[in-house]
Amino acid sequence: MKLWQKKVLTKVIASSTKLGSLSSMASSSEAEEGLKGPQVVLENTFQLAPKDNQKFPTKKAEDILKTTFLTHLLDAKYNGDTCKNLTTQITETIKTQVKAELGSNNRFKVVVLVMIGGNLGQGARVASRCLWYPQYDRFAQFEYHNESLFAVGIVYGVYYE
């Protein structure tokens, strides 16, 4: 480093620190990194469609719903207090497993809905409406019934740019 570069660097560092001290600079390599400039921020890719190997795995999401419901609800009895916590636990389990199945390099927003209710002989319908692009966005669902409760789980995989 030339003498004039060191003087400019010390002025820049002194003006950028609150106290004006150079104690935060440990070596000349760190000082040279300050001259490189800000980090480069990459722009959006604007991929309007998923790649062929990045489709939402609908069948695997259904299998995850089924195994999670069967492990958590096989011998469960309906109780409003316990089912509230159980719904949250099942939702988080399904979401983490579906995201793990998608991998880290995906562009899908995963939305999981789980509803648990008491099975008292009544009828119930669960419906949802979404604004999406049917070529790329997918969903998976599973229903479970036993003598005391019913459960419905839906996983949405919505592609985002």
Secondary structure, 3 states (H helix, E strand, C coil): CCHHHHHHHHHHHHHHCCCCCCCCCCCHHHHHHHHCCCCCCCCCCCCCCCCHHHCCCHHHHHHHHHHHHHHHHCCCCCCHHHHHHHHHHHHHHHHHHHHHHHCCCCCEEEEEEEEEEECCCCCCCCCCCCCCCCCCCEEEEEEEECCCEEEEEEEEEEECC
